[in-house]
Amino acid sequence: MNHIPNSIQARDIASIVHPQTNLALHETQGPVVMERGEGIYIFDDAGERYLDAAAGLWCASLGYASERLAKVAYEQMRKMGYYHLYRHTSHAIGVELAERLLQMAPVPMSKVLFQCSGSEANDTAIKLVWYYHSAIGKPGKRKIIGRKMGYHGSTSASISASGKPDMHADFGLPFPDFRHTEFPHWYRMREAGESEEQFATRMADALEKMILREGPETCGAFIAEPVMGAGGGIVPPRTYWQKMQAVVRKYDMLFIADEVICGFGRTGNMWGSQTYDLQPDMISSAKALSAGMQPISALLVNERIYQAMLDESRKLGGFAHGFTYAGHPVTSAVALETLKIYEEMDMLGHVRSVGPYMQQVMAGFLDHPLIGDVRGVGMIVGLEMVRDKATGAAFDPALKLGARVDRLARKHGLIARSIGDRVAFSPPLIITETEVDDMAARLRRALDDAYAEVRTQ
Ligand SMILES: Cc1ncc(COP(=O)(O)O)c(C=O)c1O
């Protein structure tokens, strides 16, 4: 495609390397240029309106524009637009946010470390696993076990913890100390006749075998999302978490709950850890913490880890880790206000009321010839597209069904997130029942078109 000289599209191609984008295709296709938002809808520069059922990247919990958050950022910038937390300095807004997060934590947590992204929160958590075990005299416990298809970010360590071979390829990653246990996608990975409970036992056994194979004295931590996001919106099979956590504890490993997607209401509780009764040692959070309006993340650590960090400071003379923008006053002010908005609007009540409606409407897609399974929790739902509904047999990957549905959904004014042959939905948490109906109507048109296309092939 030839783009008009000097158009945003042409200038974009000449100037930006886009994340998670086929750069060769981008040179010919160019970008869709987004311009403004209204509630859960986003508009491109041609005036097309899209219902964003992905909340951007699972983060725009309050939609796309907010006078109130804008005002808070503006006021904070006028008062003090920057200061850091290094070397014994602080500011009230950072303290207030940290206190609020500790009060909200699903299990007792001791302290908060701030960063700017989910990747950095998980990167910090991984460093702290190594630091903690060194501090307690077990420096050999360095291995981090994640899961196939788990996603924890793009920094060298957080992507190493992620089970995404496509994101390791040619970067020479993962780093040597990272392992990935089984993908807990019951519908796709189950054996014939295997119940969710039996499957969960097999998953926990696989983790235990991996730990024994590696040597428990080398295994430092397990990192996982309560509900897998980028893996396809995969809800854990029944009894999975209970069994997995028992294995992690048995071998004296730390547990990092990556709440970057699940945190702040997505699963119908404030934390995914509450929905699934998790007892993590560290919790990473980001995204909806600031409704996606400012780049901020928070890592919560428990007392056991903090005490070890304290010992290290006594020994080494300081905690040698940090980011220039950690606890940035503007991002902290916006996050704090976001949390106040959640409370005032009874965001949890809203998710608990509209979430089940969304799950019920989406379950209606089981009547569609392409859909074999629909599963979700709170305001996450994943639809599995299958060639044969009776056997669950998958489509030929060459058909690129997911990408096809993405393209057709956009044609019908819907942004969804396809992952292989799954389509995941995680709309802004403010979505109403009427908007859920709108989302479903657009999706049905896209699936009908996709079915018509694949039938002719
Ligand atoms: C579960 C999870 N953890 C971590 C990340 C990385 O967050 P960020 O892109 O802010 O670095 C993501 C991003 O999608 C995520 O879904």
The ligand as a Tripos MOL2 file, in Angstrom:
@<TRIPOS>MOLECULE
LIG
   16    16     1     0     0
SMALL
NO_CHARGES

@<TRIPOS>ATOM
      1 C1          0.5960  -11.1610   33.1940 C.3       1 LIG1
      2 C2          1.5210  -10.1220   32.6480 C.ar      1 LIG1
      3 N1          2.6620   -9.8520   33.2880 N.ar      1 LIG1
      4 C3          3.5100   -8.9170   32.8530 C.ar      1 LIG1
      5 C4          3.2500   -8.1960   31.7110 C.ar      1 LIG1
      6 C5          4.2170   -7.1690   31.2330 C.3       1 LIG1
      7 O1          3.7430   -5.9000   31.5090 O.3       1 LIG1
      8 P1          4.3540   -4.6350   30.7320 P.3       1 LIG1
      9 O2          3.9640   -4.7770   29.2990 O.co2     1 LIG1
     10 O3          3.7090   -3.4730   31.4400 O.co2     1 LIG1
     11 O4          5.8150   -4.6440   30.9200 O.co2     1 LIG1
     12 C6          2.0510   -8.4260   31.0110 C.ar      1 LIG1
     13 C7          1.7330   -7.6680   29.7920 C.2       1 LIG1
     14 O5          0.7950   -7.9320   29.1020 O.2       1 LIG1
     15 C8          1.1830   -9.4270   31.4880 C.ar      1 LIG1
     16 O6          0.0690   -9.7200   30.8400 O.3       1 LIG1
@<TRIPOS>BOND
     1     1     2 1
     2     2     3 ar
     3     2    15 ar
     4     3     4 ar
     5     4     5 ar
     6     5     6 1
     7     5    12 ar
     8     6     7 1
     9     7     8 1
    10     8     9 2
    11     8    10 1
    12     8    11 1
    13    12    13 1
    14    12    15 ar
    15    13    14 2
    16    15    16 1
@<TRIPOS>SUBSTRUCTURE
     1 LIG1         1 GROUP 0 **** ****
